[in-house]
Amino acid sequence: MGRENMLAYKRVGNKESDVTLVFIHGSTMLKEAMLPLALEEYNCISFDLTAHGESAGEEPEEITVFAEDVEYTIEQLRKNKEASDKVILLGYSMGGAITCEIAIRKKISLTGIVVLSSGGNLKDYTPLVDDLKAVPAEQFRAADIVGALFGLDTPESEVERIAGQFAALKTEDVTGYGDLMASNRYNNLEACSGIEVPSLLIHGNNDEIVLPMAAVETWKKIKNSQLLMIPYKGHAAIFEDTELVKQKIGVFVRSCTA
């Protein structure tokens, strides 16, 4: 028997919709941080990942363990009629790697995936995290890397707003450090060629935390995939240009579910 760890979640939008969008947050984050991307016409569910926020369990060291708990929770939500058969996963940063892994594993049925500022290989495209390995976990502060989130043309007012949002909706720093290390271990790029569901990748072309080539290489591997590279935006592209990202996601969801 596999893991049976039910994740905490928040559900918003149209709960009667036959399309469910499941949001998976990134390193250092909590479920509430993904809600700005929710599309109100769909049943939108955002998870606290294992050992984050209201979710129980020990911090996983591998992306595959996070993936197992997401799969189990989606299965339970389907049984409880809180999630529909048509599920589209939307994962940001570490959540994007989890999304790729779930699509590769094919343990649950999916209608599509959206990979945000991430890819199927984070091991080779996260130099900032490589540098953090020399920092003891107990000394890490998420606030120290917030400055690397932004692109070249982000106004100072937006930098302050988004940085404040990250600070307000983050997990404990030691957990965030574990997230970054788990992400940095993940490379299943070759297996991404086995992803069969429609896929959308969105990335900022000035991302310094997950380099843009992570998205490009993943896009090349997935046959039925699209790539949106947002000029001048960084790792926080989905918060720097939220309306553009939501518009693109909406078009993609409609194409998957028509």
Salt bridges, closest charged atoms under 4 A:
ASP18 OD2 - LYS86 NZ 3.81
GLU32 OE2 - LYS31 NZ 3.24
ASP48 OD2 - LYS31 NZ 2.70
GLU54 OE1 - LYS31 NZ 2.89
ASP69 OD2 - ARG3 NH2 2.63
GLU71 OE2 - ARG105 NE 2.78
GLU82 OE1 - ARG11 NH1 3.81
ASP130 OD1 - LYS133 NZ 3.55
ASP153 OD1 - LYS233 NZ 3.15
GLU158 OE1 - ARG161 NH2 2.81
ASP173 OD1 - LYS170 NZ 3.08
ASP179 OD2 - HIS52 NE2 2.74
GLU190 OE1 - LYS221 NZ 2.91
ASP207 OD2 - HIS203 NE2 3.15
ASP207 OD2 - HIS235 ND1 2.75
